Amino acid sequence: MWIVAKLNNASGKFFQSEIEKKFNIKINIYEPKVEISTYKNNKIFKRQKPLLENYVFCYHQDFKDMQNINKLKFVKGLKCFLNGHQSNQKQIVNFI
């Protein structure tokens, strides 16, 4: 099941490593990014910027149970989980 998490100015990789350290579970994180190209002094500079700022999508089979999500609420780098993920699974999958 997919859930949406809001992070504290951290990347999805840091959040994922904290979960793996504390709970020994492997979750998949999807963080959509957009590539921005800028020109300066006849050179092209490319950088990636998160599309949804501090929001990432997390997937694990055990997220169907709210007790498993409650265990993850106090991981470093996490601000909160958004409510309503159970009823909006189709929209989340279509977005991803």
N, C-alpha and C positions, 0 to 999 in steps of 0.2 A: 504494500500500500504506500502511496506517495503522501508525504506531508510537506508543508511549506514552513521554512524556518527563517526567522529574521536574525541576522548576525550583528555583533558589535564590532563594526569596522574591521572585521577579520575576513580572511578568505575561506572558502569552503574546504580547502585542504587542511587548514589549521583545525577547524571544527571536526573534520573527519578523523584526524589523528588523535584528538582528545577523546573522542568516543571509542576509538579502537584501543587506546591505552586503558581507559577506566572500565569498560564493559566487555571487551573482547568480542565485539560483533563487527562485522563488515557491512557497511552501508554504502549505497551508491548515491553520489551527490551530482546533481546537474545544476550548473551555474551558467546560464546563457550569457554570452559576451558578444559585443559588436567590435569590429576592427575599424579603427579610425586612421586615415592616412592624412598626413599634413606635409606641406612643402615648405622647405626652408633652405635658402642658399642653394637652390637647384638640386636638392636631395629630398627623397621621399622618406619620411619617418612614419612607421606604423606602430600603433599601440592598441592594446585591447582594453575595453572598458566594460564593466558589468552592465548588462542590459536592465536588470531589475535592482540596481544599487546593492542593498544589503540582504536581499532575499535569495534563498537557494531552495531547490527541491531535493528532498531526501527520500530514498526508497529502501525499505526492508520488509520482509514478509511479516515480521512480528509487530508492525505498527498498527495492525488491526485492533490490538488490545490496548486500551488506554493506559493500563498499568505500565506497559513498556515505554510509552511516551513520557509518562510522569517520571520515570527513572532518569530520563535524559534532560529534564528541565534545568538542571543546575550544572551543565557542562560549560567550561570556559569558552567564551566566544559566542555564546547563544544569548540572544535577548528574549525571544519568545517563539512559540509555535503558533501558527495561525489556526483558529478554530474553523470548523466546517470542512475539513479535508475529507471526511468520510462520505459526505453527500455530494462532493464535487470531483470525484475521481475521474469521470469522463472528461470534464473540462481540463483538468490537469494533464491527463494523457494526451489530449488533442493539442494542448499548448506545447508540450515537450516534443 
